[in-house]
Amino acid sequence: MAGRTRSTRGKGGSGEKGSSGRSYRGHAGLTQTPRNMRRRKASSNRWIERQLNDPYVQETHKRGLRSRAAIKLEQIEDRYPFLVPHMRVVDLGCAPGGWLQVVSERIKLNKGQGALVGIDLLETDPIGGAQILVGDITEPEMLDAVFNAIDGKADAVLSDMAAATTGHRATDHLRTMGLLELALDFAIGILNPGGTFLAKAFRGGAEKSLMDLLHKHFEKVRHIKPPASRAESVETYLLATGFKGLSETGDDA
Ligand SMILES: C[S@@+](CC[C@H](N)C(=O)[O-])C[C@H]1O[C@@H](n2cnc3c(N)ncnc32)[C@H](O)[C@@H]1O
């Protein structure tokens, strides 16, 4: 296993603590204003005000989800179900673990079947039954580490990876799309035929070559903008289902 790769396997419950433990009570229509408004910059006030009044942030806290992103995955999966009990799933960029919570529940990991492996540059609190690797998916040895962790091939590869923002929009865009390409390579290398690939993308950012590759390897490719993904954000998701397998595309010849 890679020198920098560390692994933990979660024991016990699903670790469903809220990420901050704080909850903002009130119904969805209630407008709240941050305290100490004058001492903060206008941009941070806007961010805090948006958080306080965002019904999905409130839901995240109320349900003990680790991330607001968990609700996006639920919405995508409710619309296009692809998680079934006993599946083997890899979650790239899994911290703080919101998607792991959703997958774990939907594949019924607590019944002792199926497998769930998460990878992130950052530490992730354990999730019962899931194996969590700390490392960079761009490191070549990571594919082997995941193969070992999942003990074979996967039925679904999910990627909510986003590059750390630099503030320069075009650079951030390119870096996140670069991660999507890496995630796709990763998925092609590890998926079972019939498998699913779900990844975060940026609107307008999916290059023709990337879309061609998705269509070459999967039966169906959809762009999805779940309601919890903010309308003003360029974020969108690509859901590719029905992995054709390498022999069908001639790539393992
Ligand atoms: C939006 S967060 C994921 C949130 C997660 N889906 C959840 O629900 O909790 C994106 C994550 O991608 C991770 N990431 C970015 N680049 C990565 C890389 N090269 N290798 C592994 N993880 C990476 C970041 O550390 C970050 O935790």
The ligand as an SDF file (V2000), in Angstrom:
LIG
                    3D

 27 29  0  0  0  0  0  0  0  0999 V2000
  -17.2270   18.7340   -1.5620 C   0  0  0  0  0  0  0  0  0  0  0  0
  -16.1310   17.7730   -0.5950 S   0  0  0  0  0  0  0  0  0  0  0  0
  -16.9230   16.2120   -0.5590 C   0  0  0  0  0  0  0  0  0  0  0  0
  -18.1130   16.1760    0.3530 C   0  0  0  0  0  0  0  0  0  0  0  0
  -18.6260   14.7540    0.5650 C   0  0  0  0  0  0  0  0  0  0  0  0
  -19.2470   14.2520   -0.6560 N   0  0  0  0  0  0  0  0  0  0  0  0
  -19.6260   14.7010    1.6730 C   0  0  0  0  0  0  0  0  0  0  0  0
  -20.8360   14.5470    1.3950 O   0  0  0  0  0  0  0  0  0  0  0  0
  -19.2310   14.7890    2.8380 O   0  0  0  0  0  0  0  0  0  0  0  0
  -14.8230   17.5070   -1.7340 C   0  0  0  0  0  0  0  0  0  0  0  0
  -13.6740   16.6900   -1.1520 C   0  0  0  0  0  0  0  0  0  0  0  0
  -12.7900   16.3220   -2.2150 O   0  0  0  0  0  0  0  0  0  0  0  0
  -11.5160   16.1190   -1.6170 C   0  0  0  0  0  0  0  0  0  0  0  0
  -10.4630   16.0690   -2.6400 N   0  0  0  0  0  0  0  0  0  0  0  0
  -10.0920   17.0490   -3.5150 C   0  0  0  0  0  0  0  0  0  0  0  0
   -9.0540   16.6370   -4.2720 N   0  0  0  0  0  0  0  0  0  0  0  0
   -8.7610   15.3590   -3.8820 C   0  0  0  0  0  0  0  0  0  0  0  0
   -7.7820   14.4100   -4.2820 C   0  0  0  0  0  0  0  0  0  0  0  0
   -6.8860   14.6850   -5.2610 N   0  0  0  0  0  0  0  0  0  0  0  0
   -7.7640   13.2020   -3.6780 N   0  0  0  0  0  0  0  0  0  0  0  0
   -8.6490   12.9100   -2.6920 C   0  0  0  0  0  0  0  0  0  0  0  0
   -9.6110   13.7800   -2.2580 N   0  0  0  0  0  0  0  0  0  0  0  0
   -9.6630   15.0010   -2.8420 C   0  0  0  0  0  0  0  0  0  0  0  0
  -11.3840   17.3130   -0.6810 C   0  0  0  0  0  0  0  0  0  0  0  0
  -10.4060   17.0780    0.3020 O   0  0  0  0  0  0  0  0  0  0  0  0
  -12.8220   17.4330   -0.1320 C   0  0  0  0  0  0  0  0  0  0  0  0
  -12.9330   16.8260    1.1350 O   0  0  0  0  0  0  0  0  0  0  0  0
  1  2  1  0
  2  3  1  0
  2 10  1  0
  3  4  1  0
  4  5  1  0
  5  6  1  0
  5  7  1  0
  7  8  2  0
  7  9  1  0
 10 11  1  0
 11 12  1  0
 11 26  1  0
 12 13  1  0
 13 14  1  0
 13 24  1  0
 14 15  1  0
 14 23  1  0
 15 16  2  0
 16 17  1  0
 17 18  1  0
 17 23  2  0
 18 19  1  0
 18 20  2  0
 20 21  1  0
 21 22  2  0
 22 23  1  0
 24 25  1  0
 24 26  1  0
 26 27  1  0
M  CHG  2   2   1   9  -1
M  END
$$$$
